[in-house]
Amino acid sequence: MKKKKHCHADSKRGKATRHLSIIKAARPSRSVERLRRQYEQHLDQVAGLTEATRSVYWLFIGQFLQRRFGRRSLRLEALRAEDVNRFIQHRGLRLQCSSLHVLAAALRSFLSFTHFTGRTPLPLANAVVCPAPRPRRPIPETFSESELRRFLKAFDRTQSIGKRDFAMALCLCRLGLRAKEVTSLKLEDVDWRARTLHLRQTKTRRSRLVPLPADVARAIRSYLRAGRPPSTSGLVFVQQRLPYTGADRRSGFLRAAMRSAYTRAGLRHKGVHILRHTLATRLHRRGVQLKTIADLLGHVSIDTTAGYARVHLRQLRQAALPWPR
């Protein structure tokens, strides 16, 4: 029996040693880690990219460096155009068109950085093969008036969590805010007298003021007075369980709350962006100018907003005159 225990202990130690060696092998070298820090600093301070975009860029760059050099030391000066495009062809087999464009953009950005800092003698960014142009985006899905009413009635506002989720839902469908903009909203950002919200954590990294309608103000006030747990967090919306902190980087509890409301309302949707699409489309149908909608939604280019102006074929048929006989 003792011998069996000893063998069992040895096998456990062997597995632990192998597991530790795998972890050590997966850790990036000091040179890679130093390169990552300097590149991310460039993306932050020079290119002005958000944290989410920076992490996606480095994910692709890390895969590229791993495939090209493996465990060998980095020799960026040895990179050639065929190395770059061979990697794009390899990853392109598993990526959708939109992700392939992000991969190409990440490689161009990284190779421009390495050439500018003298790490690569050749301007390899110019050699990155441009993927095929993106297909025209489909008309964004939206909720009908009845679906939107069902969605907003799906929150139990007698409960604390229902007050919070309803207030977040109104921020999404009445103001067209992004999920991160809602969960990043601070108490000091709400101007009750001027009836405005000051959005600081935006996708474009440009703060903007948006109006605070009466129904949204009432919902937020109701949550703050009778639904928000005691928390030292400066954020408006916090988790309903200890330690009562704000949302994670992906706005987890907001997305989960909206998905649950969709299910209760009998709606087959998962994402929260449909609420933003719905608001923009409704405003456009009411005759609001695209520039005004773009300013409200925080679009840098009005071309992004123009997607809401496209006409559904079904609506076009309804508006068409009968063929003369």
C-alpha positions in Angstrom: 0.0 0.0 0.0 2.8 2.4 0.9 4.5 1.8 -2.4 1.3 2.6 -4.3 0.9 5.8 -2.4 4.4 6.7 -3.2 3.9 6.1 -6.9 0.7 8.1 -6.8 2.5 11.0 -5.2 5.3 10.8 -7.8 2.8 10.9 -10.6 1.1 13.9 -9.1 4.4 15.7 -8.8 5.3 14.7 -12.4 2.0 16.2 -13.7 2.5 19.4 -11.7 6.1 19.7 -13.0 4.8 19.2 -16.6 2.0 21.7 -16.0 4.5 24.3 -14.6 6.8 23.8 -17.6 3.9 24.5 -20.0 3.1 27.7 -18.1 6.7 28.8 -18.2 6.9 28.1 -21.9 3.8 30.1 -22.6 5.2 33.1 -20.8 6.5 35.7 -23.3 10.2 36.5 -23.2 11.5 39.8 -21.7 12.1 41.2 -25.2 8.6 40.4 -26.3 7.1 41.9 -23.2 9.2 45.0 -23.5 8.1 45.3 -27.2 4.5 44.9 -26.2 4.7 47.7 -23.6 6.3 50.1 -26.0 3.9 49.3 -28.8 0.8 49.6 -26.6 2.2 53.0 -25.3 2.4 54.1 -29.0 -1.1 52.9 -29.7 -2.4 54.8 -26.6 -0.5 58.1 -26.8 0.1 58.4 -30.5 -2.6 56.5 -32.3 -5.2 57.2 -29.6 -6.7 53.7 -29.7 -8.9 52.4 -26.9 -7.9 49.7 -24.5 -10.1 47.1 -26.2 -8.7 47.9 -29.6 -5.1 47.7 -28.3 -5.7 44.3 -26.8 -7.2 43.0 -30.0 -4.2 44.4 -32.0 -1.7 42.8 -29.7 -3.6 39.4 -29.8 -2.9 39.3 -33.6 0.6 40.6 -33.3 1.5 38.1 -30.6 0.2 35.3 -32.9 2.3 36.6 -35.8 5.5 36.8 -33.7 4.9 33.3 -32.3 4.4 31.8 -35.7 7.4 33.6 -37.2 10.0 33.2 -34.4 8.6 30.6 -32.1 10.8 30.3 -29.0 13.8 31.9 -30.9 14.9 35.4 -30.1 13.2 38.2 -31.9 15.0 39.3 -35.1 12.6 41.9 -36.4 15.2 43.1 -38.9 14.9 39.7 -40.6 11.2 40.1 -41.4 10.1 40.0 -45.0 6.9 40.8 -46.9 6.3 37.1 -47.5 6.4 36.4 -43.8 3.6 38.9 -43.2 1.4 37.8 -46.0 1.9 34.1 -45.4 0.6 34.7 -41.9 -2.5 36.6 -43.3 -3.2 33.7 -45.6 -2.9 31.3 -42.7 -5.2 33.2 -40.3 -7.5 34.2 -43.1 -8.8 30.7 -43.4 -10.4 30.9 -39.9 -11.5 34.5 -39.8 -14.5 36.4 -41.0 -14.1 39.3 -43.4 -14.4 41.9 -40.6 -11.9 40.2 -38.4 -9.5 39.8 -41.4 -9.6 43.6 -41.9 -8.7 44.1 -38.2 -5.8 41.7 -38.6 -4.5 43.6 -41.6 -4.9 46.9 -39.8 -3.0 45.5 -36.8 -0.1 44.3 -38.9 0.1 47.6 -40.8 0.1 49.5 -37.5 2.8 47.3 -35.9 5.0 47.3 -38.9 4.8 51.1 -39.2 5.8 51.3 -35.6 8.8 48.9 -36.0 10.0 50.8 -39.1 9.6 54.2 -37.4 11.5 53.0 -34.4 14.3 51.5 -36.5 13.6 47.9 -35.7 12.8 46.9 -39.3 14.8 48.5 -42.2 12.1 48.0 -44.8 8.6 49.7 -44.7 6.8 46.4 -44.6 3.5 48.0 -43.7 3.1 48.9 -47.4 3.5 45.2 -48.3 0.5 44.0 -46.3 -2.0 42.5 -48.7 -5.3 44.3 -48.5 -8.2 41.9 -48.0 -11.2 42.1 -50.4 -13.5 45.0 -49.6 -16.1 44.4 -47.1 -19.6 43.5 -48.4 -22.2 46.1 -47.9 -23.5 45.9 -44.3 -27.0 44.5 -44.0 -29.8 46.8 -42.9 -29.5 46.9 -39.1 -32.2 45.0 -37.2 -34.5 47.1 -35.1 -37.4 46.6 -32.7 -40.9 47.5 -33.7 -42.9 49.9 -31.4 -44.8 46.9 -29.9 -41.6 44.9 -29.3 -40.0 47.9 -27.6 -42.9 48.3 -25.3 -42.8 44.6 -24.4 -39.1 44.9 -23.7 -39.5 47.9 -21.3 -42.4 46.1 -19.5 -40.2 43.1 -18.8 -38.4 44.8 -15.8 -39.8 44.3 -12.3 -39.4 47.8 -11.0 -40.6 46.8 -7.5 -37.2 45.1 -7.0 -33.9 46.9 -6.6 -32.3 45.0 -9.5 -35.3 45.8 -11.6 -34.9 49.5 -11.0 -31.3 49.4 -12.0 -31.9 47.3 -15.1 -34.8 49.5 -16.2 -32.7 52.7 -15.8 -29.9 51.1 -17.9 -32.4 50.0 -20.5 -33.7 53.5 -20.9 -30.2 54.9 -21.3 -29.7 52.4 -24.2 -33.0 52.8 -26.0 -33.9 56.5 -25.3 -30.4 57.9 -25.6 -28.7 55.3 -27.9 -25.7 54.9 -25.5 -23.3 52.1 -26.0 -23.1 49.5 -23.2 -19.7 50.8 -22.0 -21.0 54.4 -21.9 -23.8 53.4 -19.6 -21.7 51.3 -17.2 -18.9 54.0 -17.1 -21.4 56.7 -16.2 -20.3 58.4 -12.9 -22.5 60.2 -10.3 -20.8 63.4 -11.1 -21.6 63.1 -14.8 -25.4 63.6 -14.1 -26.3 67.2 -14.2 -29.8 67.2 -12.7 -30.4 71.0 -13.2 -29.2 71.2 -16.8 -30.8 67.8 -17.5 -27.7 66.5 -19.3 -25.3 63.5 -19.1 -21.6 64.0 -19.6 -20.2 61.0 -21.3 -16.4 60.6 -20.8 -15.7 57.0 -21.5 -16.6 56.8 -25.2 -15.5 54.6 -28.0 -14.0 57.6 -29.9 -12.4 58.9 -26.7 -14.2 62.2 -27.2 -16.4 63.3 -24.4 -19.9 64.6 -25.3 -23.0 65.9 -23.6 -26.4 64.3 -24.3 -29.8 65.5 -23.1 -31.4 63.7 -20.1 -35.1 63.1 -20.9 -37.6 63.2 -18.0 -38.4 59.5 -18.1 -34.7 58.6 -18.0 -34.0 61.0 -15.2 -36.9 59.6 -13.1 -35.7 56.0 -13.6 -32.1 56.9 -12.6 -33.3 58.9 -9.6 -35.6 56.0 -8.5 -32.7 53.6 -8.7 -30.3 55.9 -6.8 -32.9 56.5 -4.0 -34.4 53.1 -3.5 -32.4 50.5 -5.5 -28.7 51.2 -5.4 -26.8 49.4 -2.6 -24.5 51.3 -0.3 -21.2 51.5 -2.3 -18.1 53.6 -2.3 -18.0 53.3 -6.1 -18.4 56.6 -7.9 -20.3 54.9 -10.8 -24.0 55.3 -11.1 -24.7 51.6 -11.8 -23.1 48.9 -9.6 -23.6 45.2 -9.0 -26.3 44.2 -6.7 -24.1 41.8 -4.8 -21.0 42.3 -2.7 -18.6 44.0 -3.2 -21.1 46.4 -5.0 -18.5 47.4 -7.6 -19.0 48.6 -11.1 -19.2 46.5 -14.3 -16.2 44.7 -15.8 -14.5 45.9 -19.0 -17.1 44.2 -21.1 -20.1 45.6 -19.1 -21.1 42.1 -18.1 -24.0 42.6 -15.8 -25.7 45.1 -18.2 -25.5 42.7 -21.1 -26.8 39.8 -19.0 -29.7 42.0 -17.7 -30.8 42.9 -21.2 -30.6 39.3 -22.5 -32.8 38.2 -19.6 -35.3 41.0 -20.4 -35.4 39.9 -24.1 -36.2 36.3 -23.0 -39.0 37.5 -20.6 -40.4 39.7 -23.4 -40.3 36.8 -25.9 -37.7 38.5 -28.2 -35.1 36.5 -30.0 -32.1 38.8 -29.5 -28.9 38.7 -27.5 -27.0 41.9 -28.2 -27.7 45.4 -26.8 -26.7 47.3 -30.0 -30.2 46.7 -31.5 -31.5 49.2 -29.0 -29.1 51.8 -30.4 -30.2 50.9 -34.0 -33.8 51.2 -33.0 -33.4 54.7 -31.7 -31.5 55.9 -34.7 -34.0 54.4 -37.1 -37.0 55.9 -35.3 -35.4 59.3 -35.2 -34.6 59.2 -38.9 -38.2 58.1 -39.8 -39.5 61.1 -37.8 -37.5 63.5 -40.0 -34.5 64.1 -37.7 -31.4 65.1 -39.7 -28.5 62.6 -39.9 -26.1 65.1 -38.5 -28.2 65.5 -35.4 -28.4 61.7 -35.0 -24.7 61.3 -35.5 -24.0 63.9 -32.8 -26.3 62.1 -30.4 -24.8 58.7 -31.1 -21.2 60.0 -31.1 -20.4 58.9 -34.6 -17.2 60.4 -36.0 -18.3 59.9 -39.6 -21.8 60.6 -40.8 -21.3 57.7 -43.2 -21.8 55.4 -40.2 -25.1 57.1 -39.4 -26.2 56.9 -43.1 -26.7 53.2 -42.7 -29.9 53.9 -40.8 -31.3 55.8 -43.8 -31.4 52.8 -46.1 -34.8 51.8 -47.1 -36.2 48.2 -46.5 -37.5 46.7 -49.7 -40.7 45.7 -47.8 -41.3 49.4 -46.9 -40.5 50.4 -50.4 -43.1 48.0 -51.8 -45.7 49.5 -49.4 -44.9 53.0 -50.6 -44.9 52.1 -54.3 -47.7 53.3 -56.6 -49.8 50.6 -58.3 -48.7 49.8 -61.9 -51.1 51.6 -64.3 -53.3 49.3 -66.3 
